[in-house]
Amino acid sequence: MLVLTCPGQGAQKPGFLAPWLEDAAHRTLLEQLSDAAGVDLVRHGTESDAETIRDTAIAQPLIVAAGILTWNALTSDDDADESGGFAARIGGVAGHSVGEVTAAYCAGIFDAETAIRFVATRAELMAADAATVRTGMSAVLGGDQAEIEATLEGLDLTPANYNGGGQIVAAGLPERLDELASTPPARARVVPLQVAGAFHTPFMATARAALADQRNAFQTGDPVRTIWTNRDGSMVTSGAEFVDAMIEQVARPVRWDACMASFADAGVSGLVEVAPGGTLVGLSKRGLRGTPAVAITTPADLDTARELVAA
């Protein structure tokens, strides 16, 4: 089982799309996605600084657009491949947080325009919630999960991401996160994250409700390949169910640990992470030890990914 994974917010870096736009077809597609999103993805992916692309309303469409470009590049020669091509060799897909929108595209649930409209709407609503109350997130590395959960509950913090490999992301008010950092759980360390809000927590309840109200604006199809959800790592066979789960995930914890457990149960033999890759491959080194993995960051990595899949 070969698994394609799609990273979430925080994976973006200044100028990370510049190498992709050396290809005229990629530039044309990104311009089309910019129009659909109402965001200048070309400029933000090539010129904008780190603080600018940290903005949720910019970061999320950028990340999904990068994944769309990657998937299209990986599958561009499929019609000429007698064995079925890259897509036929991918056994399943999954995304982390906003990466689920990318995964929905790769699985055939959304077309490119619908994916980018959905993520642009999601991002605007989450950014609005994040602006209402100042909140943040910190990674808790190491320690005992039960003890960490008890500590977070005592500080009125929420576990927003269960990333596996001994990593839980806490979210909530900055002063509570400071308390967590000053007195971390035993055998754990706390690393503040450069994000704009307490995503995947009750702080996003208004965004979740507003996105649910717009649900019918996004046409869906059923997945053409296996797709797992952040809800609990389960496989979803209905496109409508997957989109509903994505909407719920706006204010619920991301269970990437459960997704990786599902990959293992399915017999994962290799993992490819679309651009801007690196985060999920890093987590797989701890959560899926020994599994060959390739992170795609630039077009130069495409051949390495194809070689892994072909092998």
C-alpha positions as CSV (number, residue, x, y, z in Angstrom):
1,M,0.0,0.0,0.0
2,L,1.5,3.3,-1.1
3,V,0.0,6.4,0.6
4,L,0.0,10.0,-0.5
5,T,-0.1,12.5,2.3
6,C,-0.9,16.3,2.2
7,P,0.6,18.7,4.7
8,G,-1.3,21.3,6.7
9,Q,-0.9,25.0,7.7
10,G,2.6,26.0,8.8
11,A,4.4,24.0,6.0
12,Q,4.5,27.1,3.7
13,K,7.8,29.1,3.3
14,P,8.5,32.4,1.5
15,G,9.0,31.8,-2.2
16,F,8.3,28.1,-2.1
17,L,6.2,28.1,-5.2
18,A,8.7,29.9,-7.4
19,P,10.4,26.7,-8.8
20,W,7.0,25.4,-9.8
21,L,6.1,28.5,-11.8
22,E,9.1,28.0,-14.1
23,D,6.6,25.7,-15.9
24,A,4.1,27.7,-17.9
25,A,1.3,25.2,-17.4
26,H,1.8,25.4,-13.6
27,R,1.7,29.2,-13.7
28,T,-1.5,29.2,-15.8
29,L,-3.2,26.8,-13.3
30,L,-2.1,28.9,-10.3
31,E,-3.4,32.0,-11.9
32,Q,-6.8,30.2,-12.4
33,L,-6.8,29.0,-8.8
34,S,-6.0,32.6,-7.7
35,D,-9.1,33.8,-9.5
36,A,-11.2,31.1,-7.9
37,A,-9.8,31.8,-4.4
38,G,-9.9,35.6,-4.7
39,V,-6.2,35.5,-3.5
40,D,-3.1,36.3,-5.5
41,L,-1.5,32.9,-5.0
42,V,1.3,33.7,-7.6
43,R,2.5,36.8,-5.7
44,H,2.1,35.2,-2.2
45,G,3.8,32.0,-3.3
46,T,6.8,33.8,-4.8
47,E,7.3,37.3,-3.3
48,S,5.5,37.6,0.0
49,D,7.4,37.4,3.3
50,A,6.9,34.9,6.1
51,E,4.6,37.1,8.2
52,T,2.3,37.8,5.2
53,I,1.9,34.1,4.3
54,R,1.4,33.2,8.0
55,D,-2.1,34.9,7.6
56,T,-4.6,32.0,7.7
57,A,-6.6,33.4,4.8
58,I,-3.4,33.3,2.6
59,A,-1.6,30.2,4.0
60,Q,-4.4,27.7,3.6
61,P,-5.2,28.4,-0.1
62,L,-1.4,28.5,-0.8
63,I,-0.9,25.0,0.7
64,V,-3.8,23.5,-1.1
65,A,-2.7,25.0,-4.4
66,A,0.8,23.6,-4.0
67,G,-0.7,20.2,-3.4
68,I,-2.8,20.5,-6.6
69,L,0.2,21.5,-8.6
70,T,2.1,18.5,-7.2
71,W,-0.6,15.9,-7.9
72,N,-1.0,17.2,-11.5
73,A,2.7,17.1,-12.1
74,L,3.0,13.5,-10.7
75,T,0.1,12.3,-12.8
76,S,0.8,14.3,-16.0
77,D,2.1,11.3,-17.9
78,D,-0.4,8.8,-16.7
79,D,-2.3,8.5,-20.0
80,A,0.9,7.4,-21.7
81,D,1.8,4.8,-19.1
82,E,0.7,1.3,-20.0
83,S,0.7,0.2,-16.4
84,G,-1.8,2.9,-15.4
85,G,0.6,5.6,-14.2
86,F,1.3,7.2,-10.9
87,A,-2.3,7.6,-9.7
88,A,-3.0,3.9,-10.3
89,R,-0.1,2.9,-8.0
90,I,-1.3,5.1,-5.0
91,G,-3.4,3.0,-2.7
92,G,-4.7,5.8,-0.5
93,V,-4.5,9.5,0.4
94,A,-4.9,11.5,3.6
95,G,-4.3,15.1,4.6
96,H,-3.3,16.8,7.9
97,S,-5.8,19.6,8.8
98,V,-6.2,21.8,5.7
99,G,-4.3,19.1,3.8
100,E,-7.6,17.2,3.9
101,V,-8.8,19.6,1.2
102,T,-5.8,18.7,-1.0
103,A,-6.5,15.0,-0.3
104,A,-10.1,15.5,-1.4
105,Y,-8.8,16.8,-4.7
106,C,-6.3,13.9,-5.1
107,A,-9.1,11.4,-4.3
108,G,-11.5,12.9,-6.8
109,I,-14.0,14.3,-4.3
110,F,-13.4,17.9,-5.4
111,D,-12.2,19.3,-8.7
112,A,-9.5,21.9,-8.5
113,E,-11.7,24.9,-8.6
114,T,-14.1,23.5,-5.9
115,A,-11.2,22.6,-3.7
116,I,-9.7,26.1,-3.8
117,R,-13.1,27.8,-3.3
118,F,-13.7,25.5,-0.3
119,V,-10.4,26.2,1.3
120,A,-10.6,29.9,0.6
121,T,-14.0,30.0,2.4
122,R,-12.7,27.8,5.2
123,A,-9.6,30.0,5.7
124,E,-11.5,33.3,5.7
125,L,-13.9,32.0,8.4
126,M,-11.2,30.6,10.5
127,A,-9.2,33.8,10.2
128,A,-12.2,35.7,11.4
129,D,-12.6,33.5,14.4
130,A,-8.9,33.8,15.2
131,A,-9.1,37.6,15.1
132,T,-12.0,37.6,17.7
133,V,-9.9,36.3,20.6
134,R,-6.1,36.1,20.7
135,T,-5.1,32.5,20.9
136,G,-2.2,30.3,19.9
137,M,-0.7,26.8,19.7
138,S,2.3,25.0,21.1
139,A,3.7,21.5,20.4
140,V,4.2,19.2,23.4
141,L,7.0,16.8,22.6
142,G,7.5,13.6,24.6
143,G,6.0,12.8,28.0
144,D,3.0,10.6,28.8
145,Q,-0.2,11.2,26.8
146,A,-2.5,10.8,29.8
147,E,-0.4,13.1,31.9
148,I,-0.3,15.7,29.1
149,E,-4.0,15.6,28.6
150,A,-4.6,16.1,32.4
151,T,-2.2,19.0,32.4
152,L,-3.9,20.7,29.5
153,E,-7.3,20.2,31.1
154,G,-6.0,21.8,34.3
155,L,-4.8,24.8,32.3
156,D,-8.0,25.1,30.2
157,L,-6.1,24.2,27.1
158,T,-7.2,21.9,24.3
159,P,-5.3,19.1,22.5
160,A,-5.8,20.3,18.9
161,N,-3.5,17.8,17.1
162,Y,-2.5,14.3,18.1
163,N,0.4,14.0,15.6
164,G,1.8,10.6,16.8
165,G,5.4,9.9,17.6
166,G,5.1,11.6,21.0
167,Q,3.7,14.9,19.7
168,I,0.5,16.6,20.9
169,V,-0.3,20.2,19.9
170,A,-2.0,22.3,22.7
171,A,-4.2,25.3,21.8
172,G,-5.7,28.1,23.8
173,L,-5.1,31.5,25.4
174,P,-1.4,32.8,25.2
175,E,-1.1,33.1,29.0
176,R,-2.2,29.5,29.5
177,L,0.3,28.4,26.9
178,D,3.0,30.4,28.7
179,E,2.1,28.5,31.9
180,L,2.4,25.2,30.0
181,A,5.9,26.2,28.7
182,S,7.1,27.3,32.2
183,T,5.9,24.0,33.9
184,P,5.7,21.3,31.2
185,P,4.6,17.8,32.0
186,A,7.3,15.3,33.1
187,R,9.8,14.3,30.3
188,A,8.1,16.7,27.9
189,R,9.2,20.0,26.3
190,V,7.0,22.7,24.8
191,V,7.6,24.5,21.6
192,P,5.5,27.5,20.6
193,L,4.1,27.4,17.0
194,Q,3.9,30.3,14.6
195,V,0.2,30.0,13.9
196,A,-2.5,32.6,14.0
197,G,-5.1,30.9,16.3
198,A,-6.3,28.0,18.2
199,F,-7.4,25.9,15.3
200,H,-9.4,22.6,15.7
201,T,-10.8,23.7,19.1
202,P,-14.0,25.3,20.3
203,F,-12.5,28.7,19.5
204,M,-13.4,27.8,15.9
205,A,-17.1,27.0,16.6
206,T,-18.4,30.0,14.7
207,A,-16.3,29.2,11.6
208,R,-17.5,25.6,11.7
209,A,-21.1,26.7,11.8
210,A,-20.7,29.2,9.0
211,L,-18.9,26.7,6.8
212,A,-21.7,24.2,7.4
213,D,-24.2,26.8,6.3
214,Q,-22.4,27.1,2.9
215,R,-22.0,23.3,2.5
216,N,-24.3,23.1,-0.6
217,A,-22.1,25.5,-2.5
218,F,-19.5,22.8,-3.0
219,Q,-20.3,19.9,-5.3
220,T,-18.7,16.6,-4.4
221,G,-18.1,13.2,-6.0
222,D,-17.3,9.9,-4.2
223,P,-13.6,9.1,-3.8
224,V,-11.9,7.1,-6.6
225,R,-9.2,5.8,-4.2
226,T,-9.0,5.1,-0.5
227,I,-9.1,8.2,1.7
228,W,-8.8,8.4,5.5
229,T,-10.3,11.2,7.7
230,N,-8.6,13.2,10.5
231,R,-11.8,12.6,12.5
232,D,-10.6,9.2,13.7
233,G,-8.4,7.7,11.0
234,S,-11.3,5.8,9.5
235,M,-11.7,5.2,5.7
236,V,-14.5,7.1,4.1
237,T,-16.2,5.9,1.0
238,S,-18.7,8.8,0.5
239,G,-17.5,12.2,-0.8
240,A,-20.4,14.0,1.0
241,E,-19.4,12.3,4.3
242,F,-15.8,13.3,3.9
243,V,-16.7,17.0,3.3
244,D,-19.0,16.9,6.3
245,A,-16.2,15.5,8.4
246,M,-13.8,18.2,7.1
247,I,-16.3,20.8,8.3
248,E,-16.6,19.2,11.7
249,Q,-12.8,19.1,11.9
250,V,-12.6,22.9,11.9
251,A,-13.4,22.7,15.6
252,R,-12.3,19.2,16.5
253,P,-8.8,17.7,17.2
254,V,-6.8,16.3,14.2
255,R,-6.1,12.7,14.8
256,W,-3.1,12.2,12.6
257,D,-1.9,9.5,15.0
258,A,-5.0,7.5,14.1
259,C,-4.4,8.1,10.4
260,M,-0.9,6.7,10.7
261,A,-2.2,3.7,12.6
262,S,-4.7,3.1,9.7
263,F,-1.8,3.3,7.2
264,A,0.0,0.6,9.2
265,D,-3.1,-1.6,9.4
266,A,-3.5,-1.2,5.6
267,G,0.1,-2.4,5.1
268,V,1.7,0.8,4.1
269,S,4.9,0.2,2.1
270,G,5.8,3.7,1.1
271,L,4.7,7.3,1.7
272,V,4.9,10.4,-0.5
273,E,4.2,13.9,0.8
274,V,3.1,16.5,-1.7
275,A,4.5,20.1,-1.6
276,P,5.3,21.8,0.7
277,G,6.5,18.5,2.0
278,G,8.6,17.6,5.0
279,T,6.3,17.7,8.1
280,L,4.4,14.5,7.6
281,V,7.5,12.6,6.4
282,G,9.1,13.7,9.7
283,L,6.2,12.4,11.7
284,S,6.2,9.1,9.7
285,K,9.9,8.5,10.8
286,R,8.6,8.2,14.4
287,G,5.0,6.9,13.8
288,L,5.8,4.5,10.9
289,R,9.4,3.5,11.6
290,G,11.2,2.0,8.6
291,T,8.6,3.0,6.0
292,P,10.3,4.6,2.9
293,A,9.1,8.1,2.5
294,V,9.7,11.0,0.0
295,A,8.9,14.7,0.7
296,I,8.2,16.8,-2.4
297,T,9.3,20.4,-2.0
298,T,10.3,21.4,-5.5
299,P,9.8,19.9,-9.0
300,A,13.3,18.4,-8.6
301,D,11.8,15.9,-6.1
302,L,9.1,14.5,-8.5
303,D,11.4,11.9,-10.0
304,T,12.4,10.6,-6.6
305,A,8.7,10.2,-5.7
306,R,8.0,8.4,-9.0
307,E,11.0,6.1,-8.3
308,L,9.6,5.2,-4.9
309,V,6.2,4.5,-6.3
310,A,7.5,2.5,-9.2
311,A,9.7,0.4,-6.8
